[in-house]
Amino acid sequence: MCYPASFELFPDEIILCVCQYLREADVLYSLYNLNSRLNTTITGYCRHLNLMAVSYKQFEYAVFHVLPQIGSIVRTFVLNGNWETIINNELSSVLFVSHLSLLFPNLQRLIVKWFTSERFLSFVDTLQGFSQLMELDIRFLRGNAAGLLLQKVLSANNSQLSIVSFDQDSVDLDISDEINMISYPNIQELAINLTFSKLIPCLFVLVPNVRRLHLNIDELSNDSTSKLVDGNLSSLVYLTIFQLRSINLFWTFDEVAYLLKAMPSLQRLGLDMRTDDKRLVTEKDIMTILPASLSKIDLFIRYYFSKSKSDINEEHMFSSTHIPVACLLDEPRHRFLIHSIPYDLNSAILTASISRQMLSGWKYMKQIKDLYIYDITSTAEILLILQHFRRLRTLTIDAKDKSEKLIVPKESQSIDLKLPFLKQIETSGIFELFSLLNVAPNVDYLIVYFDCLKILLDDELTCHLLQTRIIRLNIMDWIDIESELLQRISQVFCSLRHLVITLKDATVSIDEFVLKIISLWKGKTRISIDVTGVLSEEICKNLRQWIIDHSHIKTEDSFTVEYNENWFDLWF
């Protein structure tokens, strides 16, 4: 006699393999508390909790019914600052009003996303009472950061944090003049975006015991006048890993020497910068300023030469015996791009003009996770560059002429391209993307302009790849709110969970446009919708009821909606 198979009959290994294809919230919503054995099996999904990209129904269930039961075993939690204004008061009281330490007493790492700096300044005050919280990971922090924000973060949780990081998409931070001699010896690892290089001495005072320091400085300059070398610089005697990314500021040899002199124990150095000081690309000069303890150096230096000089014919001078380098000529910008081999930093920004000069192979660039390619004039340039970056996770491609359609030439179709880890593609311009999507099976996030999307949806092979993969779609500069493109999007993107549309003209009324979007997803996957534009004042008075009265969404359905700062947001 044959008995029907039961999910519970599968061994733990098979169940965990199935769970790999689900989000953490999906696993908790589907399997938690079915029985004690499954609870034990999915314990790993309880330890590291991310409730992003789920339906509002799943989110409510997880916060009210799962978090109170598993809070003590959660070690990592992702908190989205955008939730606070859109979720109901009961949910907000759990995640934003109460101290999180009561919900997650054993939390070790907190990841916060999409906070405004003003709100985050007050939120940091609630980060108290965690006995094990050591890491605060801050992403997409926006707004104008107050001068005291950094100091507040470094002293959060009663100064028990040891790792603090601001991603490169977060705002640049200032350091208050009121720091006096205050320092935070608890900080051992720090990644930060500074507004000005002149703040580096103040930063060194703040974190005297730091062991790993990543600095990102977007300050602009048009000359190499020294702005940093002035007075004594506090020595960071415990610092072993230092990375500096500053590609808009001209650095001098003396400034780099000034910094490295304060790092006597440095073992790994990463420099991603621009300069017109030839000493920074001359081996015999560089070797004189490197700490004796240094064992690894990663360089990506944009060396600008004068039109009147003969540097353009001196490529051989950049060769090195101690530091193997590649030298790529970017003649339109009168510069060389000089990078170490291998290049082991996580991100790179390249101009498309060097596509045919790169070294063969890919392992010398295997650490690169985030790549931005700009001034693209041909899709062939993209493919030639991408063959060297097989471990990419995010890719941004930026065309030189945003109105020109860039197609894949036949001679480029034989390029050996594999992008198994790529998750996100962002485009600025009009590109054919089939050749990219075809070798990147795990892409699920697409950021694209309206004109480019029209081209993509005209190609059936591309549509077939988009159909089941993309769960988040951002469309920029939407031009025609009467366009039938919405209908096509709803037909092609069958797995879509989050749709973001930014209108080119943000003053256009979106009343009917929003209702049309909602109607097209009737009977399909629950979707979150964000649209820029103007909603009628009368509608805004009772937005939730207006949605219920004019769509298939019912009163009893789990959803939330808001209109704030010209953004309509529906979480269904």
C-alpha positions as MATLAB code, in Angstrom:
seq = 'MCYPASFELFPDEIILCVCQYLREADVLYSLYNLNSRLNTTITGYCRHLNLMAVSYKQFEYAVFHVLPQIGSIVRTFVLNGNWETIINNELSSVLFVSHLSLLFPNLQRLIVKWFTSERFLSFVDTLQGFSQLMELDIRFLRGNAAGLLLQKVLSANNSQLSIVSFDQDSVDLDISDEINMISYPNIQELAINLTFSKLIPCLFVLVPNVRRLHLNIDELSNDSTSKLVDGNLSSLVYLTIFQLRSINLFWTFDEVAYLLKAMPSLQRLGLDMRTDDKRLVTEKDIMTILPASLSKIDLFIRYYFSKSKSDINEEHMFSSTHIPVACLLDEPRHRFLIHSIPYDLNSAILTASISRQMLSGWKYMKQIKDLYIYDITSTAEILLILQHFRRLRTLTIDAKDKSEKLIVPKESQSIDLKLPFLKQIETSGIFELFSLLNVAPNVDYLIVYFDCLKILLDDELTCHLLQTRIIRLNIMDWIDIESELLQRISQVFCSLRHLVITLKDATVSIDEFVLKIISLWKGKTRISIDVTGVLSEEICKNLRQWIIDHSHIKTEDSFTVEYNENWFDLWF';
ca = [
       0.000    0.000    0.000;
       1.272    3.490   -0.896;
       0.964    6.288    1.610;
       1.025    9.946    0.670;
       4.383   11.610    1.272;
       4.591   14.040    4.179;
       6.874   17.028    4.379;
       7.806   15.931    7.886;
       9.262   12.667    6.542;
      12.057   14.565    4.822;
      15.355   14.635    6.717;
      16.536   17.988    8.075;
      19.075   18.333    5.259;
      16.333   18.261    2.582;
      14.120   20.701    4.498;
      17.034   23.120    4.880;
      17.761   22.838    1.154;
      14.159   23.869    0.460;
      14.502   26.774    2.895;
      17.472   28.122    0.932;
      15.038   29.144   -1.805;
      12.865   31.095    0.653;
      13.337   34.341    2.537;
      13.733   34.203    6.305;
      10.240   35.616    6.801;
       8.781   33.024    4.425;
      10.415   30.250    6.442;
       9.081   31.591    9.746;
       5.611   32.254    8.352;
       5.340   28.783    6.807;
       7.138   26.493    9.248;
       7.549   28.061   12.670;
       5.502   26.438   15.449;
       4.096   23.655   13.274;
       5.883   21.286   15.647;
       8.951   21.245   17.905;
      11.063   19.276   15.436;
      10.635   21.885   12.669;
      11.318   24.662   15.155;
      14.668   23.019   15.912;
      15.415   22.483   12.217;
      14.934   26.150   11.286;
      16.726   27.579   14.323;
      19.375   29.084   12.042;
      16.715   31.189   10.322;
      15.614   32.470   13.712;
      19.110   33.612   14.652;
      19.531   35.898   11.651;
      16.273   37.709   10.976;
      15.428   39.846    7.955;
      11.793   40.859    7.414;
      12.453   42.905    4.277;
      10.673   42.205    0.968;
       7.706   40.344    2.498;
       3.977   40.937    2.354;
       2.405   43.066    5.062;
       0.429   40.037    6.261;
       3.633   38.057    6.782;
       5.258   41.040    8.478;
       2.377   41.463   10.942;
       2.358   37.766   11.753;
       6.115   37.667   12.323;
       6.181   40.728   14.600;
       3.142   39.815   16.703;
       3.375   36.023   16.886;
       6.949   34.934   16.115;
       9.337   37.588   17.434;
       8.047   37.413   21.040;
       8.789   33.672   21.057;
      12.166   33.624   19.318;
      13.542   37.002   20.450;
      15.996   35.457   22.890;
      17.745   33.421   20.167;
      17.926   36.213   17.554;
      21.537   37.275   17.005;
      21.155   39.518   13.917;
      18.187   41.733   13.036;
      17.495   44.044   10.072;
      15.441   47.140   10.904;
      14.038   49.352    8.125;
      13.523   52.988    9.132;
      10.828   53.373    6.450;
       8.605   50.976    8.390;
       8.004   53.451   11.187;
       5.821   55.885    9.254;
       3.751   53.305    7.403;
       3.064   50.485    9.897;
       0.294   50.735   12.483;
       0.895   51.983   16.010;
       0.901   48.521   17.563;
       3.682   47.308   15.285;
       5.602   50.547   15.698;
       5.460   50.243   19.487;
       7.184   46.859   19.231;
      10.003   47.882   16.885;
      10.537   51.605   17.425;
       9.058   52.800   20.714;
      10.081   50.070   23.124;
      13.737   49.342   23.753;
      14.807   46.618   21.300;
      16.877   45.059   24.065;
      13.648   43.848   25.656;
      12.661   42.063   22.438;
      16.151   40.818   21.489;
      18.127   40.494   24.744;
      20.964   38.512   23.098;
      21.283   40.519   19.890;
      24.874   40.747   18.613;
      24.484   42.626   15.328;
      21.903   45.238   14.317;
      21.530   46.317   10.680;
      19.554   49.534   10.189;
      18.420   50.761    6.763;
      16.733   53.812    5.273;
      16.636   55.983    8.378;
      16.750   59.744    8.092;
      19.684   61.141   10.040;
      17.292   63.214   12.162;
      15.249   60.170   13.212;
      18.336   58.007   13.615;
      19.816   60.560   16.012;
      16.947   59.930   18.435;
      16.744   56.190   17.688;
      20.347   55.695   18.779;
      19.330   56.790   22.282;
      17.124   53.689   22.559;
      20.049   51.365   21.856;
      20.730   50.628   25.487;
      20.737   47.542   27.688;
      22.070   44.990   25.165;
      24.483   42.653   26.896;
      25.928   41.223   23.662;
      25.349   43.880   20.959;
      28.779   44.542   19.441;
      28.059   45.599   15.840;
      25.945   48.393   14.347;
      25.698   48.253   10.538;
      24.141   51.433    9.069;
      22.979   51.505    5.435;
      21.301   54.115    3.234;
      21.280   56.747    5.980;
      19.919   59.909    4.371;
      19.324   63.571    5.205;
      21.648   66.114    6.774;
      23.749   64.498    9.464;
      24.173   66.551   12.626;
      27.682   67.095   13.921;
      27.047   64.997   17.021;
      25.636   61.974   15.169;
      28.935   60.114   14.906;
      29.766   60.575   18.558;
      26.293   59.385   19.545;
      26.689   56.250   17.454;
      30.139   55.443   18.815;
      28.839   55.702   22.389;
      25.609   53.739   21.771;
      24.691   50.820   24.030;
      26.669   52.313   26.893;
      29.845   52.398   24.739;
      29.846   48.615   24.315;
      29.893   48.604   20.497;
      33.157   47.468   18.939;
      32.168   47.507   15.228;
      30.396   50.426   13.505;
      29.953   50.783    9.757;
      28.262   53.312    7.479;
      27.912   52.065    3.901;
      28.947   54.211    0.934;
      25.277   54.975    0.165;
      24.901   56.723    3.522;
      25.365   60.459    4.103;
      28.766   61.998    4.686;
      29.386   62.748    8.350;
      30.812   65.768   10.074;
      32.623   65.772   13.398;
      31.560   68.322   15.963;
      34.074   70.905   17.111;
      32.912   70.138   20.647;
      34.660   66.758   20.864;
      37.406   68.226   23.139;
      39.476   65.164   24.029;
      36.617   62.668   24.103;
      37.536   59.269   22.700;
      35.797   55.937   22.261;
      38.352   53.209   23.011;
      35.637   50.568   22.573;
      35.646   50.947   18.769;
      37.868   48.373   17.059;
      36.422   48.482   13.523;
      34.971   51.530   11.769;
      33.781   52.284    8.224;
      32.706   55.871    7.683;
      32.020   58.571    5.067;
      33.567   61.919    5.984;
      32.611   65.280    4.490;
      36.182   66.621    4.411;
      39.683   65.202    4.609;
      40.573   67.845    7.222;
      38.430   65.892    9.713;
      40.792   62.902    9.682;
      42.883   64.161   12.644;
      39.677   64.580   14.700;
      38.601   61.067   13.759;
      41.906   59.593   14.880;
      41.354   61.195   18.302;
      37.872   59.636   18.545;
      38.977   56.023   17.903;
      42.452   55.516   19.420;
      42.157   51.712   19.608;
      40.725   51.063   16.155;
      42.153   47.988   14.400;
      40.328   48.209   11.060;
      39.454   51.574    9.499;
      37.731   52.241    6.166;
      37.414   55.888    5.116;
      35.331   57.198    2.226;
      35.713   60.883    1.354;
      33.714   62.407   -1.510;
      35.199   65.882   -1.124;
      35.891   67.598   -4.472;
      39.049   69.426   -5.526;
      40.545   70.615   -8.795;
      44.141   70.966   -7.673;
      46.704   69.158   -5.560;
      47.227   71.871   -2.958;
      47.861   70.107    0.347;
      44.867   70.389    2.673;
      45.715   67.834    5.343;
      49.346   68.097    6.476;
      49.087   70.408    9.437;
      50.353   69.663   12.948;
      50.582   66.372   14.794;
      48.410   63.392   13.953;
      47.421   60.980   16.738;
      49.049   57.628   16.240;
      46.785   54.593   15.768;
      49.108   52.003   17.274;
      46.641   49.102   16.992;
      45.537   49.761   13.407;
      46.338   46.788   11.157;
      43.938   47.334    8.224;
      43.350   50.709    6.568;
      41.412   51.559    3.405;
      40.975   55.033    1.936;
      38.599   55.736   -0.939;
      38.730   59.325   -2.182;
      38.382   59.535   -5.954;
      37.291   63.185   -6.253;
      40.082   64.760   -4.232;
      43.632   65.201   -5.522;
      46.001   63.679   -2.960;
      49.658   64.544   -2.587;
      52.527   62.258   -1.681;
      53.106   64.247    1.510;
      49.496   63.793    2.648;
      49.612   60.014    2.195;
      52.972   59.892    3.991;
      51.461   61.985    6.810;
      48.667   59.439    7.273;
      50.843   56.324    7.077;
      53.305   57.679    9.607;
      50.499   57.463   12.199;
      50.001   53.731   11.514;
      53.110   51.928   12.832;
      51.470   48.479   13.026;
      49.706   48.521    9.648;
      49.551   45.163    7.865;
      47.057   45.768    5.032;
      46.641   49.000    3.075;
      44.073   49.888    0.410;
      44.236   53.182   -1.511;
      41.571   54.130   -4.078;
      42.323   57.751   -5.004;
      43.278   60.341   -7.586;
      46.509   62.297   -7.813;
      48.730   64.325  -10.091;
      51.745   63.787   -7.830;
      54.039   61.430   -9.716;
      55.722   60.281   -6.511;
      52.549   58.362   -5.602;
      52.947   56.150   -8.674;
      56.714   55.775   -8.500;
      57.860   52.632   -6.716;
      61.052   53.981   -5.141;
      59.110   56.873   -3.587;
      56.166   54.797   -2.353;
      58.441   52.257   -0.686;
      59.925   55.001    1.509;
      56.613   55.780    3.223;
      55.178   52.280    3.710;
      55.258   50.957    7.308;
      57.772   48.156    7.879;
      54.949   45.948    9.207;
      52.979   46.106    5.904;
      52.356   42.733    4.253;
      49.635   43.551    1.669;
      48.825   46.619   -0.416;
      45.914   47.213   -2.795;
      46.113   50.248   -5.071;
      43.769   51.877   -7.548;
      45.271   55.228   -8.397;
      44.010   57.634  -11.050;
      47.145   59.474  -12.061;
      46.456   62.662  -14.060;
      49.198   63.913  -16.355;
      49.566   67.291  -17.994;
      48.957   67.645  -21.733;
      52.263   69.429  -22.002;
      54.239   66.676  -20.283;
      55.641   63.491  -21.755;
      54.076   61.187  -19.129;
      51.805   59.669  -21.738;
      54.861   57.975  -23.235;
      56.215   56.795  -19.888;
      53.909   53.911  -19.083;
      56.924   51.685  -18.466;
      57.905   53.843  -15.464;
      54.909   52.557  -13.500;
      56.119   48.968  -13.469;
      57.090   47.584  -10.084;
      59.012   44.664   -8.641;
      57.638   44.844   -5.089;
      54.063   45.792   -6.030;
      52.843   44.155   -9.267;
      50.619   46.656  -11.099;
      48.605   47.087  -14.283;
      48.635   50.454  -16.025;
      45.663   51.409  -18.212;
      45.649   54.559  -20.327;
      42.481   56.684  -20.175;
      43.633   59.187  -22.790;
      40.408   61.260  -23.060;
      40.839   62.240  -19.385;
      44.628   62.572  -19.565;
      45.245   59.974  -16.893;
      46.507   56.493  -16.181;
      44.514   54.003  -14.096;
      47.069   52.081  -12.074;
      45.972   49.122   -9.971;
      47.753   46.428   -8.044;
      47.618   42.766   -9.089;
      45.626   41.182   -7.585;
      43.213   43.943   -6.612;
      41.492   42.734   -3.446;
      39.117   45.555   -2.482;
      35.339   45.143   -2.673;
      34.346   47.848   -5.166;
      35.593   49.512   -8.333;
      34.612   52.405  -10.594;
      35.799   52.098  -14.193;
      35.490   54.104  -17.364;
      34.407   52.001  -20.335;
      37.284   53.264  -22.469;
      39.754   50.870  -20.807;
      37.697   47.764  -21.699;
      40.240   46.426  -24.213;
      43.305   47.084  -22.046;
      42.460   44.916  -19.036;
      44.569   41.885  -18.250;
      43.233   38.487  -19.258;
      41.633   36.264  -16.639;
      39.386   37.148  -13.707;
      41.007   35.881  -10.514;
      43.018   39.083  -10.025;
      39.676   40.899   -9.610;
      37.809   38.141   -7.794;
      37.186   40.161   -4.610;
      35.196   42.892   -6.380;
      31.525   42.748   -5.349;
      30.282   46.163   -6.538;
      31.158   47.579   -9.960;
      30.234   50.875  -11.633;
      31.044   51.350  -15.332;
      30.489   54.786  -16.859;
      30.787   56.644  -20.183;
      29.730   53.490  -22.049;
      29.489   53.870  -25.822;
      28.974   50.209  -26.733;
      27.551   47.128  -25.058;
      30.743   45.358  -26.134;
      32.648   47.505  -23.622;
      30.437   46.194  -20.813;
      30.967   42.560  -21.754;
      34.723   42.957  -22.204;
      34.997   44.399  -18.704;
      32.569   42.005  -17.013;
      34.490   38.907  -18.077;
      37.026   39.891  -15.376;
      34.457   40.152  -12.532;
      32.804   36.800  -11.899;
      31.927   37.419   -8.254;
      29.983   40.634   -8.689;
      26.860   41.208   -6.600;
      25.823   44.653   -7.825;
      26.430   46.249  -11.229;
      25.751   49.811  -12.383;
      26.156   50.676  -16.065;
      26.023   54.292  -17.217;
      25.869   55.247  -20.918;
      27.656   58.303  -22.277;
      24.686   59.112  -24.531;
      21.497   58.368  -22.570;
      19.290   58.562  -25.693;
      21.217   56.071  -27.842;
      20.153   52.423  -27.878;
      23.177   50.209  -27.200;
      22.922   46.719  -28.647;
      25.232   43.720  -28.444;
      27.437   43.382  -31.563;
      27.724   39.882  -32.996;
      31.476   39.712  -32.423;
      30.895   40.136  -28.655;
      28.591   37.148  -28.310;
      31.546   34.756  -27.976;
      32.913   36.436  -24.813;
      33.086   33.959  -21.919;
      30.846   35.626  -19.361;
      29.686   34.146  -16.047;
      28.010   36.162  -13.280;
      26.533   33.576  -10.893;
      26.499   35.880   -7.833;
      25.078   39.019   -9.451;
      21.899   40.143   -7.652;
      21.300   43.737   -8.780;
      21.604   45.585  -12.101;
      21.165   49.353  -12.356;
      21.164   51.063  -15.744;
      21.407   54.687  -16.825;
      20.789   54.728  -20.555;
      19.137   52.400  -23.083;
      20.697   48.930  -23.120;
      19.927   45.476  -24.434;
      20.268   43.273  -21.343;
      19.640   39.749  -22.600;
      23.359   38.932  -22.778;
      23.746   40.012  -19.137;
      20.624   38.388  -17.740;
      21.396   35.153  -19.551;
      24.644   34.687  -17.592;
      23.337   36.049  -14.284;
      20.657   33.599  -13.122;
      20.321   35.114   -9.635;
      19.551   38.731  -10.535;
      16.347   39.696   -8.704;
      16.596   43.498   -8.479;
      16.454   45.723  -11.575;
      16.754   49.526  -11.639;
      15.995   50.864  -15.092;
      14.806   53.972  -16.896;
      11.421   54.128  -18.628;
      12.895   54.269  -22.159;
      15.168   51.318  -21.474;
      12.356   49.209  -20.026;
      10.294   49.703  -23.184;
      13.157   48.213  -25.211;
      13.559   45.270  -22.821;
       9.872   44.381  -22.951;
       9.910   44.320  -26.754;
      12.280   41.334  -26.704;
      10.621   37.999  -25.893;
      13.847   36.253  -24.874;
      14.589   38.991  -22.354;
      11.011   38.875  -21.067;
      11.333   35.143  -20.476;
      14.347   35.740  -18.216;
      12.652   38.589  -16.351;
       9.467   36.626  -15.778;
      10.386   34.593  -12.723;
      13.592   36.264  -11.527;
      12.845   39.894  -10.757;
      11.196   40.527   -7.391;
      12.013   44.237   -7.148;
      11.716   46.687  -10.041;
      12.604   50.400   -9.901;
      11.549   52.431  -12.943;
      13.061   55.911  -13.253;
      11.747   58.883  -15.266;
       8.354   57.387  -16.141;
       7.055   59.692  -18.864;
       3.503   58.721  -19.837;
       0.998   57.795  -17.094;
      -1.417   56.714  -19.857;
       1.135   54.269  -21.259;
       0.143   50.645  -21.815;
       3.538   49.653  -20.462;
       1.954   49.004  -17.067;
      -0.137   46.209  -18.562;
       2.950   44.666  -20.109;
       4.862   44.898  -16.816;
       2.103   43.071  -14.960;
       2.181   40.297  -17.573;
       5.951   39.841  -17.650;
       7.069   40.308  -14.034;
       5.173   37.410  -12.510;
       7.259   37.221   -9.319;
       7.336   40.933   -8.580;
       7.025   41.878   -4.900;
       8.055   45.524   -4.957;
       7.423   48.097   -7.698;
       8.890   51.605   -7.494;
       7.992   54.210  -10.137;
       9.572   57.664  -10.193;
       7.780   60.056  -12.548;
       9.881   62.422  -14.642;
       7.374   65.131  -13.724;
       6.633   64.708  -10.005;
       3.833   67.322  -10.159;
       1.531   65.068  -12.202;
      -1.665   63.775  -10.542;
      -1.374   60.045   -9.850;
      -4.896   59.235   -8.557;
      -5.905   57.075  -11.536;
      -2.364   55.856  -12.152;
      -2.145   54.312   -8.681;
      -5.531   52.600   -9.008;
      -4.516   51.166  -12.371;
      -1.378   49.635  -10.875;
      -3.353   48.060   -8.034;
      -5.981   46.649  -10.413;
      -3.352   44.997  -12.632;
      -2.098   42.934   -9.686;
      -5.505   41.635   -8.662;
      -5.269   37.905   -8.023;
      -1.459   37.935   -8.292;
       1.415   38.012   -5.830;
       0.959   40.562   -3.039;
       2.975   43.587   -4.011;
       4.370   46.746   -2.447;
       4.017   49.898   -4.550;
       5.887   53.218   -4.324;
       5.039   56.035   -6.760;
       6.082   59.689   -6.871;
       3.474   62.272   -7.825;
       0.548   64.286   -6.512;
      -2.521   62.785   -4.814;
      -5.706   64.822   -4.417;
      -6.119   66.464   -1.016;
      -9.544   64.887   -0.576;
      -8.094   61.410   -1.115;
      -5.307   62.019    1.402;
      -7.855   62.704    4.160;
      -8.731   58.993    4.322;
      -6.318   57.227    2.005;
      -6.937   53.731    3.355;
     -10.686   53.980    2.799;
     -10.159   55.381   -0.695;
      -8.068   52.310   -1.595;
     -10.796   49.997   -0.234;
     -13.580   51.854   -2.083;
     -11.797   51.886   -5.450;
      -9.909   48.598   -5.633;
     -10.176   44.869   -4.974;
      -8.488   45.303   -1.569;
     -10.939   44.670    1.268;
     -11.249   46.124    4.756;
     -10.230   42.829    6.344;
      -7.077   42.510    4.212;
      -3.699   43.100    5.828;
      -2.243   46.198    4.200;
      -1.042   49.669    5.023;
      -0.796   52.821    2.925;
       0.580   56.348    3.286;
       1.272   59.488    1.267;
       4.279   61.457    2.441;
       6.559   63.985    0.736;
       5.077   63.294   -2.708;
       5.453   59.531   -2.323;
       2.501   57.140   -2.415;
       3.396   53.924   -0.563;
       1.245   50.783   -0.433;
       2.391   47.695    1.446;
       0.055   44.817    0.667;
];
